[in-house]
Amino acid sequence: MTKEMLDLSCTPSDEPCAQINDPEYQAKAIKECQAYIRQLRRVMGEPPAGARLKLRYNPHDFGTYLSVVIEFDPRDEIQVEYAYKCDAEAPANWDAEARAELGLVTAP
């Protein structure tokens, strides 16, 4: 079975993310990526059978960074549609549930 992946970043596009030079990068990045996966599931629905949202470790000149990817079978139209929907329609900001999970305080 052939699988493809689309990188969906590590956080919503308009949100800051953990920086690779931070000594606590890995713990922070894992927490952010896991929160992002849960938010994508809330917004996009559960991935169709055979597709999956997951963490990916990516080598970089300054170390290994994490991102969220959608893994899918390019021959399955439903999986392809879901993957590209996640890429095109991903939320730009954390929702209230993710903000609470990450301990982010919203100013009154």
Buried (B, 14 or more C-beta within 10 A) or exposed (E): EEEBBBEBBBBBEEBEBBEBEEEEBBEBBBBBBBBBBBBBEEBBEEBBEBBBBEBBEEEEEEEEBBBBBBBBBEEBEBBBEBBEBBEEEBBEEBBEEBBEBBEEEEEE
